[in-house]
Amino acid sequence: MVDQAEQADQAEAQEQELSPLDAFLNTSHTQLEQVRTKLSEINMLIEQSQGEVDKLAQRNADITNRLHQIQSTFETVPREDILSAYEAAQDAQQRLFTMRGQLEKLESDKGHLERHAQLLTDALTLLEGNPEIETPDATPEGDNGVVAGIEDIIEAQEEERRKLSRQIHDGPAQALSNFILQTEIAMRLFESDPEKARDELASLKDSASSTFGKVRDFIFDLRPMMLDDLGLAPTVRRYSEAFEEKSGLDINCVITGTERRLASIREVLVFRAVQEFLANVREHAQATQVKIMLDMDDHQVRAVVEDNGKGLDKANLNRDDDLRPGGLKRLRDRVEQLGGTLDTDGSESGTRTILVLPTGD
């Protein structure tokens, strides 16, 4: 017992003797192992959930075909069969929606864990591979710099989660609540007034179509699949077309240079920058015309957004509280971390925002 107590005291004393940097490295190694374990578990859950989604999607397709058959012979089908079919459709859609939501949540969690693991790996590689950081003068500064970087990333992630939570609550969640109410009304009307029940179902169908379009736009804004599949240039072109349709702005998108794939982090950053530029034009500039220019050469990507609005105050553009959460100031910090620049020039004739980012090749 004495030996064990002495060993524990010695271990505690050794931990207390560790420099702040060594303590940070030990903690980072532990966290990295924990993250990798969680990634392994979440990959298994994603595989299981994907299989369940595929099954539910097939069931939903079968029920949808059945509903189409009922619609073509609506007057001759017994009301009990119609009610049963719509209840089955509602149940199938709800299960599919829920499971897809779980799958998307798992995939989102996986993405966060992968980025966290990469951040820890990069930090450990930098700190353990650079002996100069071990010097007394450099240790606090280097340690604080890494911690500050991690805090910035965590803050950005939490802000994105809050924004998504608000958007989901105000959009899909509210729409689903209305769908349930309309469905209940239609079910009650089947016996007393079939004609009103059909009108209610027609209204429900229109609402569902509208909500589906909004959810599709929401998903595209969140993370367009074509960014992963086709790359930056086609995604910017498609996004500008969709933004023009939704905002009513006259948008001219010009893409020059060699369209090619870049590292994922750089493609995402440029795309997010274009999103931010356009959002600020819509919300602040009172413009009618916008020009987007994307130029890709062998060494850098240059994205420019010009508008004919009232001209934004450059000092205000640097303040997060005057813009949407995670505005240009935070975006500029991310760009500069990758060796790029972000400049804004406002005048009476409009605002011009320019992003230049090395390709990293």
Secondary structure, DSSP 8 states (H G I E B T S, - for coil): -HHHHHHHHHHHHHHHHS-HHHHHHHHHHHHHHHHHHHHHHHHHHHHHHHHHHHHHHHHHHHHHHHHHHHHHTTTTS-HHHHHHHHHHHHHHHHHHHHHHHHHHHHHHHHHHHHHHHHHHHHHHHHHHT-GGGGSTTHHHHHHHHHHHHHHHHHHHHHHHHHHHHHHHIIIIIHHHHHHHHHHHHHHHHHHH-HHHHHHHHHHHHHHHHHHHHHHHHHHHHH--HHHHHT-HHHHHHHHHHHHHHHH--EEEEEEEE------HHHHHHHHHHHHHHHHHIIIII--SEEEEEEEE-SSEEEEEEEE-SS---HHHHT-GGGSSSS-HHHHHHHHHHTT-EEEEEEETTEEEEEEEEE---
